[in-house]
Amino acid sequence: MKVSYCLKSLLLIAAVSIFLSYSLVSLGSRPNIVVIMADDLGLGDISFHVRSIQHEAPVVDTPTLDDLASQSLWFTDGHSATALCAPTRYAVMSGNNNYRSYAPWGVWSTFGETAFQPDHATLGTVVRDAGYQTGFIGKWHLGGDFYIPGTKSFYRGPKNGDLTDKVDMTRFISGGPRDCGFEYDFTAPCGIQGPIYLLYENQVWSPLADNSQIIFLSEDTAVHPKDMSDKGPGLGDSQWDSRETGQRLSEKAVDFITHAATENKPFFLYYCSPMVHLPHCPPDVFDGKKIKGQTPTNHLDMLLDLDMQVKRIVTALKATKQYDNTLLIVTSDNGGLADRPAEKKGHRSNGGWKGNKNSPLEGGHRVPFFAVWPGRITPGFTEELASNQDILATLAALVGTHIPDNQAMDSNNLLPLFTGDGGFQKRDVFLQQAGSQCEVMVRKMPYKLIMQSDQKRSHFTPTKLFNLRDDPHEDNNLLEQPSYHPIAQTLLSEYKNFIESKRSTVPGH
């Protein structure tokens, strides 16, 4: 009996080992993973898209992004989870639509309570739990916990104004990347848009210079007054210079890759660049290449800054001989910025779609979304619907991590599309939200319904209905025709049913 029991145990262990070997090794040796999330990057901001899909001459060239795109599987129907920054970042991190959060319109404040619980599956935990080294570098924008001086209580007040004696900014206590599965972090809590204007390494303030102090940063006290964005003044490093942020963050990314490559386990880097968000303060030079003044506007100069950041990451992967064994995904948190000066020069950040960042129209949330994996991903285009909130389920499938049934409810596994092995399950219904005007969308081909809601999500009023198959650029609002009202009501009912039942929007979940 004992022998039989031991034999069964050994056979079970062997079976499990074979399964894990298939799920991880059958795809090749376990790949490194790099996810790059740009800020306010539209389809038309990448010259590859302008040339290959818009069939136009670009105003600005992005050579590094173009080279990656040419090696990639490019999603022509790729979307950000929402049309605005913070809600998308929540959805990507959690794999959930924002209505499942306590703050459905986004965690905006530097000092907001985290939307993640300790038992939540996150982008970081699903990869860390598979034995990967994990690192987060860049813009967070999902709240955080800072002490009130002399207490163990967290500050939950406004982010603007002189908070010098009201909040201790020397340590990021919790509610940040390290609570979401990232073992290393170099974090800009609000990117370059502030406030606050500070950087943290492993949750400790990282001074920008030897003489740095945490001060009330305003146009009167800032080294560069133009660094103050429309978000206003607040606490910051006395030596804050947003022109250097992209270079500082990408240096840390290179350091992370270089160190991780010496370890005997794969790594995952989630790199959240704050470019090309306001304020548009491009550096004079980046790695010996002139940036400022090389394009028609400061906004477009920032595209060159972003491209140089990506170049550093790619160069580091190649220098450490990791590039060929790395899955690299590039996306954006929302559609491109509406920028009149750039548009006058012929640049269209929305890539030819109607609407821009914050809009429920396609240009507000159709974004660059492509994946590179040398030797595994066949370069080309796919028309399959995908969202960057799908990254979590995709990575979990890649590394073999099981996601609990009540987690990542809206993240669809794209790995079959990456590998070409078959088995991809299409979404039947796609739920989204726009931006600050509390608009939500439900798409069930060929139709897309836009609805007006409120801060409490207490009502949903149809405002626009489009047939995306016949009218992809949303020129004809079908709600102006009474015969389409029943279709709108059906979509509204289906949307509300999903919200009220809290059931998954992913097939087979």
Phi and psi in degrees as a GROMACS rama.xvg file:
@    title "Ramachandran Plot"
@    xaxis  label "Phi"
@    yaxis  label "Psi"
@TYPE xy
-64.1697  -41.0952  LYS-2
-63.2041  -42.8602  VAL-3
-63.4849  -41.8533  SER-4
-63.6444  -44.1865  TYR-5
-62.689  -40.4319  CYS-6
-63.1585  -43.7391  LEU-7
-61.0359  -39.9836  LYS-8
-63.3314  -43.642  SER-9
-64.1594  -39.3371  LEU-10
-65.1757  -38.8722  LEU-11
-63.9713  -45.3362  LEU-12
-60.1742  -41.8289  ILE-13
-62.9821  -41.5028  ALA-14
-63.2318  -43.4664  ALA-15
-62.1765  -42.1794  VAL-16
-61.7766  -40.8494  SER-17
-64.2281  -41.9462  ILE-18
-60.606  -48.6044  PHE-19
-62.5471  -39.1257  LEU-20
-61.3977  -39.1923  SER-21
-68.4681  -44.7602  TYR-22
-68.5765  -28.557  SER-23
-108.677  -45.8775  LEU-24
-87.0531  -27.2392  VAL-25
-61.4741  -22.0814  SER-26
-85.9853  5.86076  LEU-27
107.328  177.296  GLY-28
-59.4616  148.899  SER-29
-54.0506  119.307  ARG-30
-78.4197  151.848  PRO-31
-68.1524  161.569  ASN-32
-134.197  129.555  ILE-33
-127.981  120.615  VAL-34
-111.995  123.027  VAL-35
-108.752  117.856  ILE-36
-108.843  109.019  MET-37
-85.1089  165.191  ALA-38
-112.921  116.138  ASP-39
66.3319  26.8409  ASP-40
-88.0179  119.294  LEU-41
-95.0563  168.597  GLY-42
-58.1401  -42.1533  LEU-43
-74.1046  -3.3758  GLY-44
-83.9734  -11.6645  ASP-45
-104.773  120.003  ILE-46
-64.7158  -25.6419  SER-47
-57.4067  -44.4716  PHE-48
-65.7142  -42.5981  HIS-49
-59.411  -44.7677  VAL-50
-74.2983  -46.852  ARG-51
-84.134  -29.9453  SER-52
-114.39  -43.7281  ILE-53
-78.0154  -21.4028  GLN-54
57.4557  46.8435  HIS-55
-129.829  168.348  GLU-56
-87.9157  126.081  ALA-57
-72.48  148.654  PRO-58
-76.9195  -34.2837  VAL-59
-128.236  136.741  VAL-60
-95.1165  136.978  ASP-61
-121.042  79.6985  THR-62
-62.375  -39.4084  PRO-63
-69.0816  -46.0769  THR-64
-62.8203  -37.1993  LEU-65
-63.1757  -44.0406  ASP-66
-61.9797  -43.2024  ASP-67
-62.5608  -46.2639  LEU-68
-59.3644  -36.325  ALA-69
-68.2186  -19.2485  SER-70
-99.2237  4.57466  GLN-71
-106.2  167.254  SER-72
-91.0013  114.962  LEU-73
-104.038  126.616  TRP-74
-89.753  106.168  PHE-75
-72.1333  -18.1006  THR-76
-115.102  45.8583  ASP-77
-94.8401  140.101  GLY-78
-134.739  152.29  HIS-79
-79.1407  154.911  SER-80
-60.4604  -34.1037  ALA-81
-139.825  -179.921  THR-82
-98.3586  18.5739  ALA-83
-146.283  157.347  LEU-84
-59.6917  -71.9796  CYS-85
-58.6058  -44.3118  ALA-86
-59.5353  -37.9576  PRO-87
-63.9465  -42.5301  THR-88
-63.4979  -35.818  ARG-89
-63.4991  -46.7758  TYR-90
-63.9934  -40.5127  ALA-91
-65.39  -43.3112  VAL-92
-68.4783  -34.137  MET-93
-103.908  -21.2802  SER-94
74.1141  14.5282  GLY-95
-115.734  143.942  ASN-96
-64.1253  154.465  ASN-97
-68.0582  -21.2222  ASN-98
-65.9716  -12.4638  TYR-99
-85.0266  -6.10906  ARG-100
-90.5098  157.648  SER-101
-67.433  -18.3974  TYR-102
-124.892  78.7804  ALA-103
-62.9325  -19.433  PRO-104
-97.1196  4.90421  TRP-105
119.692  151.188  GLY-106
-92.8852  101.323  VAL-107
-92.1255  -44.3521  TRP-108
-75.1646  144.33  SER-109
-53.7038  -32.4009  THR-110
-105.545  19.4023  PHE-111
-77.1536  150.684  GLY-112
-65.1335  140.743  GLU-113
-62.9016  147.497  THR-114
-91.2444  0.677379  ALA-115
-107.737  135.289  PHE-116
-97.8711  158.318  GLN-117
-56.4692  -29.4815  PRO-118
-93.1999  5.67404  ASP-119
-74.6302  134.164  HIS-120
-70.4566  132.027  ALA-121
-131.268  170.61  THR-122
-55.5372  -37.9397  LEU-123
-76.1591  -41.7942  GLY-124
-69.1057  -36.4442  THR-125
-66.4217  -28.2547  VAL-126
-89.0373  -41.6731  VAL-127
-58.3491  -41.856  ARG-128
-67.0752  -14.0035  ASP-129
-92.1224  7.41631  ALA-130
93.0425  13.6125  GLY-131
-84.2124  150.537  TYR-132
-75.6951  135.857  GLN-133
-126.006  138.212  THR-134
-141.096  139.614  GLY-135
-118.233  130.358  PHE-136
-137.781  125.623  ILE-137
125.387  -152.746  GLY-138
-73.4719  130.323  LYS-139
-97.3591  -71.6617  TRP-140
63.6724  33.5771  HIS-141
-130.214  31.5812  LEU-142
82.2648  -178.046  GLY-143
170.095  166.685  GLY-144
-113.663  118.466  ASP-145
-127.041  139.129  PHE-146
-73.3542  147.741  TYR-147
-74.015  130.894  ILE-148
-50.9103  133.998  PRO-149
77.0711  9.12299  GLY-150
-134.875  175.011  THR-151
-110.932  20.6231  LYS-152
-95.3489  144.453  SER-153
-87.3226  140.943  PHE-154
-77.54  130.078  TYR-155
-126.983  21.9652  ARG-156
-89.5682  -165.599  GLY-157
-63.6691  157.445  PRO-158
-94.7311  -20.4123  LYS-159
-84.7453  161.474  ASN-160
91.4696  176.981  GLY-161
-81.7796  103.467  ASP-162
-108.443  22.5035  LEU-163
-51.7816  -44.4177  THR-164
-100.272  6.04243  ASP-165
-105.852  -18.6549  LYS-166
-148.362  137.097  VAL-167
-90.6191  108.067  ASP-168
-95.0095  8.4429  MET-169
-75.3357  -20.5409  THR-170
-138.847  136.522  ARG-171
-91.2112  100.149  PHE-172
-69.3149  -50.8617  ILE-173
-163.246  -179.669  SER-174
80.6784  13.9746  GLY-175
-116.939  -161.173  GLY-176
-57.8498  -35.7346  PRO-177
-68.0343  -21.257  ARG-178
-85.2686  -2.56704  ASP-179
-115.004  22.6531  CYS-180
96.2363  6.08315  GLY-181
-97.4743  119.503  PHE-182
-76.4969  -26.8019  GLU-183
-126.433  141.603  TYR-184
-146.07  147.197  ASP-185
-133.231  103.298  PHE-186
-118.314  132.706  THR-187
-103.548  102.165  ALA-188
-52.0002  -34.3158  PRO-189
-126.28  21.1124  CYS-190
69.1571  -136.659  GLY-191
-100.564  -4.19257  ILE-192
-83.9394  -20.8787  GLN-193
46.3037  -171.074  GLY-194
-71.9041  149.794  PRO-195
-103.668  158.831  ILE-196
-108.097  71.27  TYR-197
-143.838  157.458  LEU-198
-121.479  146.704  LEU-199
-130.53  136.405  TYR-200
-115.71  119.34  GLU-201
50.0264  44.2271  ASN-202
74.9757  4.01166  GLN-203
-109.824  136.529  VAL-204
-53.3496  131.688  TRP-205
-109.199  97.6243  SER-206
-58.3765  142.317  PRO-207
-79.6679  -19.4908  LEU-208
-153.247  167.105  ALA-209
-61.7935  -31.0567  ASP-210
-98.5405  16.4017  ASN-211
-66.1467  141.485  SER-212
-135.155  154.959  GLN-213
-88.1839  115.697  ILE-214
-131.644  172.112  ILE-215
-77.6139  110.133  PHE-216
-95.975  121.382  LEU-217
-139.583  -178.661  SER-218
-63.1759  -23.7085  GLU-219
-81.5645  -28.4375  ASP-220
-107.957  -14.5205  THR-221
-72.7754  145.366  ALA-222
-61.4434  -38.9737  VAL-223
-126.701  99.6945  HIS-224
-54.2291  -29.664  PRO-225
-69.1516  -10.3668  LYS-226
-68.5568  -18.3975  ASP-227
-75.9188  118.053  MET-228
-84.8983  -174.335  SER-229
-70.1178  -7.34842  ASP-230
-77.2966  -13.736  LYS-231
92.5403  178.475  GLY-232
-75.3808  164.173  PRO-233
177.472  -173.987  GLY-234
-65.0714  143.564  LEU-235
-167.653  172.431  GLY-236
-72.4105  131.162  ASP-237
-59.8528  -19.9604  SER-238
-105.865  20.2461  GLN-239
-58.3958  132.729  TRP-240
-146.413  100.488  ASP-241
-63.4602  -20.1697  SER-242
-62.943  -23.3037  ARG-243
-97.7028  -6.4259  GLU-244
-62.8622  -45.7491  THR-245
-60.0647  -37.535  GLY-246
-69.8325  -41.0155  GLN-247
-63.789  -46.3199  ARG-248
-64.3557  -44.4416  LEU-249
-68.4274  -30.2604  SER-250
-60.5768  -43.032  GLU-251
-65.5285  -35.5293  LYS-252
-63.2351  -42.6599  ALA-253
-62.3747  -43.8962  VAL-254
-60.8146  -42.7392  ASP-255
-62.2388  -47.7217  PHE-256
-62.6916  -44.3406  ILE-257
-60.9718  -44.86  THR-258
-69.2411  -45.8228  HIS-259
-61.5531  -31.7734  ALA-260
-66.277  -18.2074  ALA-261
-85.6567  -12.5887  THR-262
-86.2303  160.797  GLU-263
-96.257  34.0778  ASN-264
-146.029  154.206  LYS-265
-70.5576  167.673  PRO-266
-128.303  158.491  PHE-267
-129.721  123.225  PHE-268
-118.112  124.21  LEU-269
-105.897  106.413  TYR-270
-107.819  112.918  TYR-271
-109.081  90.5982  CYS-272
-70.124  140.316  SER-273
-82.5441  1.32794  PRO-274
-91.7994  131.854  MET-275
-120.981  42.8046  VAL-276
-67.4359  155.169  HIS-277
-61.2553  154.13  LEU-278
-76.9936  145.666  PRO-279
-88.4898  89.5507  HIS-280
-124.648  80.023  CYS-281
-69.9876  151.104  PRO-282
-71.2556  155.3  PRO-283
-65.6901  -45.7231  ASP-284
-139.148  143.983  VAL-285
-134.574  112.296  PHE-286
51.1741  44.4507  ASP-287
81.3591  -2.56493  GLY-288
-103.375  128.951  LYS-289
-65.9366  136.049  LYS-290
-117.195  -61.184  ILE-291
-61.0033  129.856  LYS-292
83.9921  5.83022  GLY-293
-89.9758  -7.01535  GLN-294
-130.034  175.216  THR-295
-65.5496  -23.1156  PRO-296
-142.118  160.389  THR-297
-60.8333  -36.1496  ASN-298
-56.8403  -47.8059  HIS-299
-73.2351  -29.1541  LEU-300
-57.7188  -35.88  ASP-301
-64.3538  -26.1629  MET-302
-62.8115  -37.8889  LEU-303
-66.4614  -38.2031  LEU-304
-59.2779  -48.9192  ASP-305
-59.7744  -44.6605  LEU-306
-61.1235  -36.9076  ASP-307
-68.3129  -36.1605  MET-308
-60.669  -46.7935  GLN-309
-64.2567  -37.4306  VAL-310
-59.323  -42.7892  LYS-311
-59.0199  -43.3357  ARG-312
-64.614  -47.122  ILE-313
-62.5205  -42.6889  VAL-314
-61.1914  -41.4291  THR-315
-65.2062  -39.678  ALA-316
-62.5295  -40.922  LEU-317
-73.1362  -39.6751  LYS-318
-63.7101  -32.6672  ALA-319
-92.5241  6.10165  THR-320
60.8081  35.1129  LYS-321
-106.744  -11.7347  GLN-322
-60.0758  -44.2928  TYR-323
-68.5735  -14.6543  ASP-324
-117.83  39.6094  ASN-325
-131.346  129.759  THR-326
-87.7303  121.972  LEU-327
-120.784  121.664  LEU-328
-116.244  133.349  ILE-329
-121.268  133.742  VAL-330
-155.37  -173.257  THR-331
-140.933  157.168  SER-332
-80.0607  -17.0717  ASP-333
-169.072  178.357  ASN-334
-66.2349  171.883  GLY-335
-70.3715  159.018  GLY-336
-71.4676  142.664  LEU-337
-80.7229  115.838  ALA-338
-134.836  102.217  ASP-339
-59.0147  -46.149  ARG-340
-57.472  -40.4708  PRO-341
-67.6293  -39.0959  ALA-342
-63.8692  -35.6931  GLU-343
-63.1401  -25.7642  LYS-344
-89.4893  2.5483  LYS-345
99.0591  4.56548  GLY-346
-91.7843  129.468  HIS-347
-121.448  101.385  ARG-348
-61.764  -28.8609  SER-349
-78.521  0.466732  ASN-350
68.5462  20.657  GLY-351
96.022  -4.26093  GLY-352
-85.1793  161.306  TRP-353
-82.7776  136.179  LYS-354
93.636  162.279  GLY-355
-136.247  -171.368  ASN-356
-38.9903  137.268  LYS-357
85.7918  -7.08324  ASN-358
-96.8097  145.605  SER-359
-76.545  -12.523  PRO-360
-70.618  163.387  LEU-361
-56.8687  -35.6742  GLU-362
-65.1749  -16.0064  GLY-363
-78.4379  -18.8447  GLY-364
-144.087  -5.01524  HIS-365
-76.0642  121.712  ARG-366
-135.715  164.202  VAL-367
-57.921  129.724  PRO-368
-152.248  104.174  PHE-369
-148.618  157.347  PHE-370
-132.15  137.029  ALA-371
-121.273  131.7  VAL-372
-152.964  91.8646  TRP-373
-53.0337  128.761  PRO-374
83.9371  -11.1464  GLY-375
-118.395  -40.8434  ARG-376
-96.4341  123.534  ILE-377
-80.6826  121.217  THR-378
-59.2758  144.863  PRO-379
158.119  -165.813  GLY-380
-118.875  147.262  PHE-381
-130.803  140.239  THR-382
-93.8174  3.48767  GLU-383
-65.7699  138.462  GLU-384
-67.1335  131.991  LEU-385
-148.636  153.396  ALA-386
-132.482  151.391  SER-387
-68.509  -11.1303  ASN-388
-71.5027  -9.26243  GLN-389
-78.3419  -9.34217  ASP-390
-61.7837  -39.7832  ILE-391
-59.9825  -52.8636  LEU-392
-63.0403  -34.6664  ALA-393
-64.3648  -46.2851  THR-394
-68.0364  -38.218  LEU-395
-59.8752  -42.9207  ALA-396
-65.4699  -38.0316  ALA-397
-63.867  -45.9257  LEU-398
-93.1145  -7.81378  VAL-399
87.5282  23.0986  GLY-400
-89.77  131.237  THR-401
-81.7822  130.997  HIS-402
-99.5124  126.812  ILE-403
-55.8479  152.144  PRO-404
-59.4593  -27.955  ASP-405
-97.3852  17.2002  ASN-406
-121.261  156.864  GLN-407
47.2908  53.2072  ALA-408
-69.9759  -14.3488  MET-409
-127.248  20.5919  ASP-410
-105.919  120.681  SER-411
-101.455  137.926  ASN-412
-75.1035  113.606  ASN-413
-95.3118  -0.715057  LEU-414
-56.3715  -40.1275  LEU-415
-58.7219  -30.7212  PRO-416
-72.6337  -36.7136  LEU-417
-63.246  -46.9152  PHE-418
-88.397  -18.4788  THR-419
72.3561  17.5386  GLY-420
-85.0831  -4.40823  ASP-421
86.1213  169.084  GLY-422
96.0281  5.05396  GLY-423
-68.0835  135.215  PHE-424
-106.662  118.389  GLN-425
-72.7628  146.784  LYS-426
-71.1173  138.458  ARG-427
-88.6811  -39.0075  ASP-428
-128.94  139.63  VAL-429
-126.935  119.392  PHE-430
-104.779  136.704  LEU-431
-142.277  171.702  GLN-432
-136.482  157.947  GLN-433
-90.018  -111.83  ALA-434
-135.53  -130.256  GLY-435
-72.1733  -10.5324  SER-436
-93.5567  9.78276  GLN-437
60.3702  40.6057  CYS-438
-97.191  143.372  GLU-439
-127.454  159.554  VAL-440
-135.647  146.658  MET-441
-131.808  132.19  VAL-442
-120.753  126.675  ARG-443
-141.955  102.994  LYS-444
-54.1859  140.426  MET-445
-89.2363  7.77572  PRO-446
-101.588  149.831  TYR-447
-132.393  124.868  LYS-448
-109.202  130.772  LEU-449
-106.388  134.022  ILE-450
-129.621  146.919  MET-451
-92.9591  129.907  GLN-452
-122.241  -161.308  SER-453
-139.664  177.804  ASP-454
-59.7358  -32.2718  GLN-455
-89.3162  -1.31502  LYS-456
52.9894  42.6375  ARG-457
-90.2671  -17.1136  SER-458
-149.628  158.191  HIS-459
-138.813  113.105  PHE-460
-112.036  115.973  THR-461
-58.262  134.422  PRO-462
-122.759  -31.8531  THR-463
-145.781  143.372  LYS-464
-135.249  127.788  LEU-465
-126.915  147.163  PHE-466
-96.9631  98.3113  ASN-467
-67.7411  -22.6867  LEU-468
-71.5507  -44.5501  ARG-469
-90.6195  -22.8915  ASP-470
-137.731  65.2716  ASP-471
-63.1151  -23.4852  PRO-472
-95.8513  11.2449  HIS-473
56.3603  52.9232  GLU-474
-91.7599  -22.7695  ASP-475
-120.988  101.391  ASN-476
-75.1595  107.712  ASN-477
-70.1576  -15.6378  LEU-478
-65.8574  -15.3165  LEU-479
-73.5847  -7.38935  GLU-480
-112.911  114.283  GLN-481
-53.9388  -28.045  PRO-482
-64.658  -18.3834  SER-483
-95.0606  -3.98274  TYR-484
-60.0068  -39.8929  HIS-485
-59.3188  -36.553  PRO-486
-63.8385  -43.6613  ILE-487
-60.9528  -42.2527  ALA-488
-66.3268  -37.2501  GLN-489
-62.9029  -44.8649  THR-490
-65.9805  -39.7954  LEU-491
-60.14  -45.2444  LEU-492
-63.0076  -39.912  SER-493
-67.0862  -40.8689  GLU-494
-59.839  -50.15  TYR-495
-63.2579  -34.083  LYS-496
-63.8584  -41.7155  ASN-497
-62.5927  -45.6591  PHE-498
-63.2314  -47.1028  ILE-499
-72.0749  -36.2173  GLU-500
-82.5582  -19.7785  SER-501
62.0897  18.1569  LYS-502
-75.8941  160.973  ARG-503
-67.6652  148.227  SER-504
-96.8982  5.46398  THR-505
-101.783  130.682  VAL-506
-61.9143  134.18  PRO-507
76.0592  7.42829  GLY-508
